[in-house]
Amino acid sequence: MEKRNYFCYNKFMKEYKETYNSLAYKNNSDLSLYSAGQEICKPKHSIPPRVRPYHMIHFVSEGEGILQINQTEFNLKAGDVFLIPADKISYYEAAEKNPWCYSWINFLGIKSENYIRRLMDTSPEVYILHLGDVSKYVEIISEILKLEGSPTYLYLMGNSFLLKILSYLFSETDSAEKILKGISPADDLKFYLDMHYAEKFLLREVEKEMGFHPNYLTRLFVERYGVTPKKYLTELKLKKACTFLTETSLPVNLIANALGFEDPLAFSKKFSLFYKVSPSKFRADSSLDG
């Protein structure tokens, strides 16, 4: 039975979901659209507190409402944008007298957390962006809702709209991004790891070449990203390995070598420790899910 991508729940709410690829596939890709939609909310219409495995961005085009996240309440109106990172408990509710209308886009992937955090860093209110005019974002999401075609076309076109939305957001918040945060040595190290994760190198040597003591740079990295550079690099390699395992028929030893692991056994041990299943079993289970 063919999977449906477009859902019209009632005359007030419609949504597009990327249903052809599994959540595991999207989560282990660099950046992937999960869903997008629009809703005209009734007075006091609310979304109960919940935690999601993907990041959310809502664009308020009309009306007013509130967002509660991390025990803090924000009052929002037309022209505002609210960001809800994955794994955060959130609650939002339309106003009684002037209920809001909003459009949203949800996404995930290895690089998704970096993008959502960088957007959050541009605002003193962290989860809120006051853009004033969100019409171009609403128009893009309207285009997503019209998508029809083959699974590959839908996946690629959906992601192209996601990238367009993110690029516009960073264009509008660029000056604030530079003023509030600037570029940290931790960002430079993360960029290096993102670009060279498949190569064989000594992390401490890279840190020294950047002109900082490894212990100092590690502390900055943990403050910025919540994990040590070594753990970040390992998890990045393992997430990339998931993509190889699910999307190719390459032998495990070649995947290990392509990702810069010392040997296939070391790779298998780390993979099994992180995912609680061997690479071969992971591949077999993924093929069954597909």
C-alpha positions as CSV (number, residue, x, y, z in Angstrom):
1,M,0.0,0.0,0.0
2,E,1.4,3.4,-1.0
3,K,2.3,5.7,1.9
4,R,0.5,9.0,2.1
5,N,2.5,12.3,2.5
6,Y,-0.4,14.8,2.7
7,F,-2.9,14.8,5.6
8,C,-5.9,17.1,5.9
9,Y,-7.2,16.5,9.4
10,N,-10.1,19.0,9.2
11,K,-10.7,22.3,7.4
12,F,-8.5,24.0,10.0
13,M,-5.3,21.9,9.9
14,K,-3.3,20.3,7.1
15,E,0.1,18.6,7.2
16,Y,2.8,17.1,5.0
17,K,4.9,14.3,6.4
18,E,7.9,12.7,4.8
19,T,6.8,9.1,5.1
20,Y,9.0,7.2,2.6
21,N,12.1,7.1,4.7
22,S,12.3,5.8,8.3
23,L,12.8,8.0,11.3
24,A,16.2,6.2,11.8
25,Y,17.3,7.1,8.3
26,K,16.3,10.8,8.7
27,N,17.9,11.0,12.1
28,N,21.2,9.6,10.7
29,S,21.3,11.9,7.7
30,D,22.9,15.3,7.9
31,L,19.6,17.2,7.8
32,S,16.1,15.9,6.9
33,L,12.6,17.2,6.7
34,Y,10.2,15.4,9.0
35,S,6.9,17.3,8.5
36,A,5.4,20.7,7.8
37,G,1.9,22.1,8.1
38,Q,-0.5,24.9,8.8
39,E,-3.3,25.4,11.3
40,I,-6.0,28.0,12.0
41,C,-6.5,27.5,15.8
42,K,-9.8,27.9,17.6
43,P,-9.8,29.9,20.9
44,K,-7.8,28.3,23.7
45,H,-6.8,25.4,21.3
46,S,-3.7,23.8,22.9
47,I,-1.0,21.2,22.3
48,P,-0.5,19.2,25.4
49,P,3.0,19.0,27.0
50,R,5.1,16.4,25.2
51,V,8.6,15.6,24.1
52,R,9.5,15.0,20.4
53,P,12.5,13.4,18.7
54,Y,12.7,16.3,16.2
55,H,13.2,20.0,16.2
56,M,10.2,22.3,15.5
57,I,9.9,25.9,14.2
58,H,6.5,27.7,14.2
59,F,5.8,30.9,12.3
60,V,2.9,32.9,13.7
61,S,1.1,34.6,10.8
62,E,-2.0,35.9,12.7
63,G,-3.3,36.2,16.2
64,E,-1.8,35.5,19.6
65,G,-0.9,32.6,21.9
66,I,1.5,31.4,24.5
67,L,4.4,29.0,24.6
68,Q,5.6,27.3,27.8
69,I,9.0,25.7,27.8
70,N,11.5,25.0,30.5
71,Q,8.9,26.4,33.0
72,T,9.0,29.8,31.3
73,E,6.0,31.3,29.5
74,F,6.3,33.5,26.4
75,N,3.5,35.6,24.9
76,L,3.6,35.5,21.1
77,K,1.9,37.4,18.4
78,A,1.8,37.6,14.6
79,G,5.3,38.0,13.2
80,D,6.9,35.9,15.9
81,V,8.7,32.6,15.5
82,F,9.1,30.0,18.3
83,L,11.7,27.3,18.3
84,I,11.2,24.0,20.2
85,P,14.4,21.8,20.2
86,A,14.1,18.0,20.3
87,D,13.7,16.4,23.7
88,K,12.3,19.6,25.3
89,I,8.9,19.5,27.1
90,S,6.7,22.2,25.5
91,Y,3.1,23.4,25.7
92,Y,1.5,26.0,23.6
93,E,-2.0,27.5,23.4
94,A,-4.0,29.9,21.3
95,A,-5.4,33.1,22.9
96,E,-9.0,33.1,23.7
97,K,-9.9,36.4,22.1
98,N,-7.5,36.5,19.1
99,P,-6.3,32.9,18.5
100,W,-3.3,32.5,16.4
101,C,-2.7,30.9,13.0
102,Y,0.7,29.4,12.4
103,S,2.7,27.3,10.0
104,W,5.4,24.9,11.1
105,I,8.3,22.9,9.9
106,N,9.9,20.0,11.8
107,F,13.3,18.4,11.0
108,L,16.1,16.2,12.4
109,G,19.5,14.8,11.5
110,I,23.1,14.9,12.6
111,K,23.5,18.6,11.9
112,S,20.0,19.7,12.9
113,E,20.9,20.4,16.6
114,N,23.7,22.7,15.5
115,Y,21.3,24.7,13.4
116,I,18.6,25.0,16.0
117,R,21.0,26.0,18.7
118,R,22.7,28.6,16.5
119,L,19.3,30.1,15.9
120,M,18.5,30.1,19.6
121,D,21.8,31.8,20.3
122,T,20.7,34.8,18.2
123,S,17.9,35.8,20.6
124,P,17.9,37.0,24.3
125,E,14.7,35.0,24.7
126,V,16.4,31.9,23.3
127,Y,13.2,30.2,22.0
128,I,11.7,33.2,20.4
129,L,12.6,35.2,17.2
130,H,10.7,38.5,16.6
131,L,10.9,38.8,12.8
132,G,7.8,41.0,12.3
133,D,7.0,39.5,8.9
134,V,6.8,35.7,8.4
135,S,4.9,35.7,5.1
136,K,7.7,34.2,3.0
137,Y,8.0,31.3,5.4
138,V,4.3,30.7,5.2
139,E,4.5,30.7,1.4
140,I,7.3,28.1,1.4
141,I,5.4,25.8,3.7
142,S,2.3,26.3,1.5
143,E,4.4,25.0,-1.4
144,I,5.5,22.0,0.7
145,L,1.8,21.1,1.2
146,K,1.3,21.0,-2.5
147,L,4.1,18.5,-3.2
148,E,3.3,15.5,-5.3
149,G,5.5,13.0,-7.1
150,S,7.9,10.0,-6.7
151,P,9.4,9.3,-3.2
152,T,12.9,10.4,-4.2
153,Y,11.5,13.7,-5.7
154,L,9.4,14.4,-2.6
155,Y,12.4,13.7,-0.3
156,L,14.8,15.9,-2.2
157,M,12.3,18.7,-2.9
158,G,11.1,18.7,0.7
159,N,14.6,19.0,2.0
160,S,15.3,21.8,-0.5
161,F,12.4,23.8,1.0
162,L,13.7,23.1,4.5
163,L,17.1,24.4,3.5
164,K,15.5,27.5,2.0
165,I,13.7,28.2,5.2
166,L,16.8,27.8,7.3
167,S,18.9,29.9,5.0
168,Y,16.3,32.8,5.2
169,L,16.3,32.5,9.0
170,F,20.0,32.8,9.2
171,S,20.0,35.6,6.8
172,E,17.6,37.5,9.0
173,T,19.4,36.7,12.2
174,D,23.0,37.0,10.9
175,S,23.9,40.2,12.6
176,A,22.5,39.1,15.9
177,E,24.3,35.8,15.6
178,K,27.6,37.6,15.3
179,I,26.9,40.1,18.1
180,L,25.6,37.7,20.7
181,K,27.9,34.8,20.2
182,G,30.7,35.4,17.8
183,I,32.9,32.5,16.8
184,S,34.3,30.3,19.5
185,P,37.3,28.0,19.2
186,A,34.9,25.2,20.0
187,D,33.0,26.1,16.8
188,D,36.2,25.9,14.8
189,L,37.0,22.5,16.3
190,K,33.5,21.2,15.6
191,F,33.7,22.4,12.0
192,Y,37.0,20.5,11.6
193,L,35.5,17.3,13.0
194,D,32.4,17.6,10.8
195,M,34.6,18.0,7.7
196,H,37.4,15.5,8.6
197,Y,35.6,12.8,10.7
198,A,36.4,10.1,8.1
199,E,40.2,10.8,8.3
200,K,42.6,9.2,10.7
201,F,44.1,11.9,13.0
202,L,45.1,12.5,16.6
203,L,42.5,14.7,18.2
204,R,45.0,16.2,20.7
205,E,47.3,17.1,17.8
206,V,44.5,19.0,16.1
207,E,43.7,20.9,19.3
208,K,47.3,21.9,19.7
209,E,47.6,23.0,16.1
210,M,44.6,25.3,16.8
211,G,46.8,27.1,19.3
212,F,45.0,26.1,22.5
213,H,45.8,23.7,25.3
214,P,43.7,20.5,24.7
215,N,42.2,20.7,28.2
216,Y,41.1,24.3,27.7
217,L,39.6,23.5,24.3
218,T,37.8,20.5,25.6
219,R,36.2,22.6,28.4
220,L,35.0,25.1,25.8
221,F,33.6,22.4,23.6
222,V,31.7,20.8,26.5
223,E,30.3,24.2,27.5
224,R,29.2,24.8,24.0
225,Y,27.9,21.4,22.9
226,G,27.5,19.3,26.1
227,V,29.9,16.5,25.1
228,T,33.7,16.2,24.8
229,P,35.2,16.5,21.4
230,K,36.2,12.8,21.5
231,K,32.7,11.7,22.3
232,Y,31.2,14.0,19.7
233,L,33.6,12.6,17.0
234,T,32.8,9.0,18.0
235,E,29.1,9.5,17.9
236,L,29.3,11.4,14.6
237,K,31.2,8.4,13.0
238,L,28.7,5.9,14.4
239,K,25.7,7.9,13.1
240,K,27.4,8.0,9.6
241,A,28.0,4.3,9.9
242,C,24.2,3.8,10.3
243,T,23.6,5.5,7.0
244,F,26.2,3.2,5.3
245,L,24.7,0.1,6.9
246,T,21.1,1.0,5.8
247,E,21.8,2.5,2.4
248,T,24.6,0.4,1.0
249,S,25.7,-3.2,0.9
250,L,29.3,-2.4,1.7
251,P,31.0,-5.0,4.1
252,V,31.3,-3.9,7.7
253,N,35.1,-3.8,7.4
254,L,35.0,-1.4,4.5
255,I,32.6,0.9,6.4
256,A,34.9,0.9,9.4
257,N,37.9,1.8,7.2
258,A,36.0,4.5,5.4
259,L,35.1,6.1,8.7
260,G,38.7,6.1,10.0
261,F,38.4,3.4,12.6
262,E,41.6,1.5,13.5
263,D,40.1,-1.9,12.7
264,P,36.7,-3.5,12.1
265,L,36.7,-5.1,15.6
266,A,37.2,-1.7,17.3
267,F,34.4,-0.3,15.2
268,S,32.1,-3.2,16.0
269,K,32.7,-2.9,19.7
270,K,32.0,0.8,19.8
271,F,28.9,0.5,17.6
272,S,27.5,-2.4,19.7
273,L,28.2,-0.4,22.9
274,F,26.5,2.7,21.6
275,Y,23.5,1.1,19.8
276,K,23.2,-2.1,21.9
277,V,23.3,-4.2,18.7
278,S,26.0,-5.3,16.4
279,P,26.5,-3.6,13.0
280,S,25.3,-6.7,11.1
281,K,22.2,-7.0,13.3
282,F,21.5,-3.3,12.9
283,R,21.6,-3.7,9.1
284,A,19.4,-6.8,9.2
285,D,16.8,-5.0,11.4
286,S,16.8,-1.9,9.2
287,S,16.1,-4.0,6.1
288,L,13.1,-5.6,7.9
289,D,11.8,-2.2,8.9
290,G,12.0,-1.0,5.3
